[in-house]
Protein backbone atom coordinates (compact mmCIF):
# COMPACT_ATOMS: atom_id res chain seq x y z
CA UNK A 1 0.00 0.00 0.00
CA UNK A 2 3.01 2.20 -0.30
CA UNK A 3 2.62 5.45 -2.20
CA UNK A 4 -1.14 5.81 -1.99
CA UNK A 5 -1.68 9.50 -2.66
CA UNK A 6 -5.18 10.87 -2.52
CA UNK A 7 -4.67 14.24 -4.12
CA UNK A 8 -3.55 17.38 -2.39
CA UNK A 9 -2.77 17.06 1.27
CA UNK A 10 -3.77 20.01 3.47
CA UNK A 11 -0.10 20.82 3.96
CA UNK A 12 0.50 21.19 0.21
CA UNK A 13 -2.60 23.25 -0.61
CA UNK A 14 -1.99 26.87 -1.44
CA UNK A 15 -4.66 29.55 -1.47
CA UNK A 16 -5.90 30.68 -4.86
CA UNK A 17 -4.17 33.97 -5.68
CA UNK A 18 -6.22 37.09 -6.35
CA UNK A 19 -7.16 37.79 -9.95
CA UNK A 20 -6.37 41.15 -11.52
CA UNK A 21 -9.94 42.39 -11.05
CA UNK A 22 -9.87 41.32 -7.40
CA UNK A 23 -6.60 43.15 -6.84
CA UNK A 24 -8.14 46.31 -8.24
CA UNK A 25 -11.24 46.04 -6.04
CA UNK A 26 -9.16 45.27 -2.94
CA UNK A 27 -10.63 41.90 -1.92
CA UNK A 28 -8.55 39.39 -0.02
CA UNK A 29 -8.87 36.46 2.33
CA UNK A 30 -8.16 37.49 5.88
CA UNK A 31 -7.57 33.99 7.23
CA UNK A 32 -8.36 32.89 10.74
CA UNK A 33 -10.88 30.15 11.41
CA UNK A 34 -12.32 27.71 8.91
CA UNK A 35 -15.65 29.57 8.87
CA UNK A 36 -13.94 32.89 8.14
CA UNK A 37 -12.07 31.32 5.22
CA UNK A 38 -15.35 29.87 3.88
CA UNK A 39 -17.07 33.25 4.21
CA UNK A 40 -14.18 35.01 2.47
CA UNK A 41 -14.25 32.53 -0.43
CA UNK A 42 -18.01 32.94 -0.78
CA UNK A 43 -17.55 36.72 -0.87
CA UNK A 44 -14.84 36.48 -3.53
CA UNK A 45 -17.06 34.21 -5.63
CA UNK A 46 -19.95 36.64 -5.26
CA UNK A 47 -17.82 39.63 -6.25
CA UNK A 48 -16.51 37.85 -9.34
CA UNK A 49 -20.04 36.87 -10.38
CA UNK A 50 -21.09 40.51 -10.01
CA UNK A 51 -18.17 41.54 -12.22
CA UNK A 52 -19.27 39.03 -14.86
CA UNK A 53 -22.80 40.42 -14.82
CA UNK A 54 -21.53 43.96 -15.33
CA UNK A 55 -21.61 45.14 -11.73
CA UNK A 56 -17.89 45.87 -11.59
CA UNK A 57 -16.07 48.86 -12.93
CA UNK A 58 -13.90 48.61 -16.02
CA UNK A 59 -13.47 45.84 -18.55
CA UNK A 60 -13.48 42.22 -17.44
CA UNK A 61 -12.18 39.19 -19.23
CA UNK A 62 -14.91 36.57 -18.89
CA UNK A 63 -12.54 33.66 -19.52
CA UNK A 64 -10.09 34.75 -16.83
CA UNK A 65 -12.84 35.35 -14.29
CA UNK A 66 -14.43 32.01 -15.18
CA UNK A 67 -11.17 30.19 -14.49
CA UNK A 68 -10.78 32.06 -11.21
CA UNK A 69 -14.34 31.15 -10.21
CA UNK A 70 -13.66 27.48 -10.90
CA UNK A 71 -10.54 27.52 -8.72
CA UNK A 72 -12.31 29.32 -5.88
CA UNK A 73 -15.29 26.97 -5.99
CA UNK A 74 -12.97 23.95 -5.85
CA UNK A 75 -11.14 25.42 -2.85
CA UNK A 76 -14.47 26.18 -1.15
CA UNK A 77 -15.64 22.61 -1.73
CA UNK A 78 -12.46 21.25 -0.13
CA UNK A 79 -12.84 23.53 2.88
CA UNK A 80 -16.44 22.51 3.43
CA UNK A 81 -15.50 18.82 3.19
CA UNK A 82 -13.03 19.08 6.07
N, C-alpha and C positions, 0 to 999 in steps of 0.2 A: 504494500500500500504506500510505498515510498513515492513522494513527488505528487501527491494529490492536491493540486491547486484548484481552488474554487473561485477564481476571479480575483478581484482586488481586495486585499486585506485592508482593514481600517487604518493600519499604519501606513500603507502605501497610497491611500486616496489623497488627492490634492483638491482643494476647492476650485470650482470653475472660475477662471479669471473674468473680470468685468469686460463687457464688450465696449466698443468705442462710444456707442450711444449712452451706455450706462455711466461711463467715465464723465461724459459731458453733463449728465443730469445729477451726478454726485451720489449715486446709490452704492452701497457696499454692505457686506455682511459684517455685523459687529461681533459675532462669536458669542461665547458664553455657553448657556445650557443648550440641550438638544432642541427644546421647544423654541428658543430664540433663533436658532439656526433654521428651523423649519419655517418659522414666521418670516425671516429675512428672505429665504428662497421663494416663498409664496409671493412676497412683495415684489421681488425682482421679476418673477414671471408675469405678474400683473402689470408692472410698468412696461415690460417689453411688449406685451399684448396691446397695451394702449398705444405704444409707438407704432405698431403695425396697423392699427385702425386709424391712424392719423391724429392721435391725441398728443404726440410729442412735437417738439419744435425742430425744424430743419428736415433735411432729407434722411430717409432711412433705407438701408439695403435689406429688403425682405429676406433674401437668402441668408445673410449673415445673422440676422435676428432669429430666423427660424432655426438655424444650427445652434445658436446660443440657448434658445428655448428648450431644444431637445436635450442638451447637456444639463441644464438646470433641472428639468423634470426628472431625468435619470438620477441626479444627485438627491433630489427630494424623495424619490421613491426609495432609495437606499437608506436615507435617514429615517424614514417612517418605518422601514422594515426592522430596524434595530430594536 
